[in-house]
Amino acid sequence: MKELKPEELKDNPFKLIGKDWMLITAQKGERTNMMTASWGGVGVLWGKNVATVYIRASRFTKTFVDQGDTFSLCVLGEEFRQQLAYLGKASGRDEDKVAASGLTVEKAQIEVDGKQIEVPYFKEARLVLLCKKLYSQEMQAQYFTKCGKDIPNQMYADGDWHTTYVGEIVKVLSK
């Protein structure tokens, strides 16, 4: 894989995230876990190139992202659609999703607070965003505006709210 600057990305972010999907991947101890996501964004915030992702409280991967300082976003080709669908439904609480998926964990280093930290990603990915976590906050009904007032009832009737994570894109890897 070759390293790119975030500004060199050519992919349409709406297709990349909403249609192609991505794997939010993080490490806790020696264990790697991931989940498929189709909600997120990329842009500039606080003068930094960032990726924003959303993880429900019930997702096992959330504990990995919460406990670490880093995560990766991995975009795989269409030939991996079956694995992406599986990884969006199966829970790492119940099984080793990495082994079951047949994907290969690789690690890249990024600097966090003056230390080199290994961030897991998947060898099969065509595009990887390596991020250090800058911000997280659970969504709450009281912050939806009048234009979004129906969203809590539509999306969170079961109380399984998303947490918003903003990560600085420190390194981009591309095939």
Number of C-alpha atoms within 10 A of each C-alpha: 12 8 13 15 12 17 9 9 12 7 10 9 15 15 11 17 21 15 12 18 25 27 25 24 25 26 23 14 8 5 11 19 26 30 25 22 22 19 15 20 16 18 15 11 13 7 8 12 17 24 23 20 21 22 23 17 15 13 19 18 24 21 16 21 23 16 12 15 18 27 27 30 29 25 25 22 14 11 8 15 13 10 17 22 14 15 21 17 11 17 18 17 11 8 10 14 20 17 10 12 14 10 16 13 16 12 13 14 14 18 13 15 8 7 9 11 16 17 23 25 31 22 17 18 21 14 26 26 24 27 25 24 22 12 11 16 11 13 17 13 14 8 9 13 10 7 7 10 13 12 13 17 11 9 12 15 10 9 13 14 19 20 18 17 20 22 26 25 26 19 19 21 19 15 11
